[in-house]
Amino acid sequence: MSRIDAAAMTVWAQQCAEQAGAAAEVAANIANYLVAADLMGFRTHGLVRLRYNLTCLSQGLSKPQGEPRRLSGRAALELWDADFLPGLHTMPMAIARAIAMATDYGTGTVVVRRAQHVAALAVYLEQATDAGMMVQIMCATPAQRAVAPFAGKSAWFSPNPLAIGVPTTQQPVLFDVSLSMLAAGKVRSAIAEGKPLPFPALITAAGDYTCDARTFLADPASVLAPLGGADLGYKGTGLNLYSELWTLALSQYGRHQAATDGDANTVWIQVVDPAALGDRDAFLQQAQAQVDGMCAVTPIDPSQPVRVPGSGALALREQQLQQGIHYSAAIMKQLQWCAETYHTPLPAALSGL
């Protein structure tokens, strides 16, 4: 395990992205949002994905600069085509546009198609909550089929993360969850570490639920179970369908059109300004009252009190900003490849803490 200063890692990642051909602004967004994911503990969507982004840039699969193209829309709703700009660069622009529309009209929605992988949705939420607004994000990968619908043993959906951000009078509520039992990245991590999954999150070709992550690489391969698993997977299936109707259907760009798009995402972003409905401070107080009431319930185990979604990620971020980001040997191997391939030495590990 290595600990490396977050600011140093951000500078290093930006330099790598520039070496791969990205313009300075694009490279900065790639670096900032991947490091932000590591700081909040979203390891499968942090700098471990830098190699993917650099390879896409080097091979011409990602555009190194530019802005998404507005295809259509009305006053508070727009459809964008990112044309394979990095999602890490596209997302903050889309949220900024949704915030601007919400400022004028009370709400703003941007649907983006063909954005290269956007990584962790949680890292974008505070852009809206810091502006005093609520935000919802749904994301699908139209070229990917990894999640089976309930009662099925072959895949149709992508894992389809859902994220929600809400300001309060204190810390914001930050919620980010995959609509499959596990994200595919966590299954791959379990395979790399030689560990079983914590619960039956995969469905084998025979139709059995299993904790054996290695079946994900079998021939025929297992597929991800929908959120809810063997007993309640119909709920996850409904949520996955909801997500893909709001992303793929609304963008009018589905699996039959995106078969060769790799990890490119379609994203639905909606921002709501509570001030459009009344006093902003009154909303913040109501939101805080909901959080306070939830946390005040009697816990099953007094040593594990109820927590607000996002509180653990925010606490971890503060800790790692002070002590450095922890990277496993497996992730360091990936980062070393980036350092050597793009001739940008990694920052030195911290010591003495």
Secondary structure, DSSP 8 states (H G I E B T S, - for coil): -EEE-HHHHHHHHHHHHHHTT--HHHHHHHHHHHHHHHHTT-GGGTGGGHHHHHHHHHTTSS-SS---EEEEEETTEEEEE-TT-BHHHHHHHHHHHHHHHHHHHSEEEEEEEEEB----THHHHHHHHTTT-EEEEEEE-TT---B--TT-SS--B---EEEEEE--SSS-EEEEEESBSS-HHHHHHHHHHT---SS--EE-TTS-EE--GGGGGSSS--EE-BTTHHHHHHHHHHHHHHHHIIIIIHHT--TTT-TT-TT-EEEEEEEE-GGGTS-HHHHHHHHHHHHHHHHTS--SSTTS----TTHHHHHHHHHHHHH-EEE-HHHHHHHHHHHHHTT----------
